[in-house]
Amino acid sequence: MAKGCTHLDQMQDVTPSSRGCEDCLKTGDSWVHLRLCLICGHVGCCDSSKNRHATRHFHQTNHPIIRFFEPGEEWGWCYIDQVGLDLSSLA
């Protein structure tokens, strides 16, 4: 049986910190895709972006769960358990 995420109880009803990557906006940089931290609402760029701010946020805070921050996307990722998450049933 596949291992699941053991951190779902940490998810919060968050307000996104910005409409784009919070850190890239501060430096005037660009991003490819956005990720939303489901613990605190930090918006960071994905690992395909040169700055990888979403992953950097995880390493700084240990907030394990993110979701894709695009309309209609309902998947997430747990950094600690290294598993994808179908968040459509949690909405």
Secondary structure, DSSP 4 states (H G I P E B T S, - for coil): -----S-GGG------S-SS-HHHHHHT---S-EEEETTT--EEE-TTSSS-HHHHHHHHH---EEEE-STT--EEEETTTTEEEE-GGG-
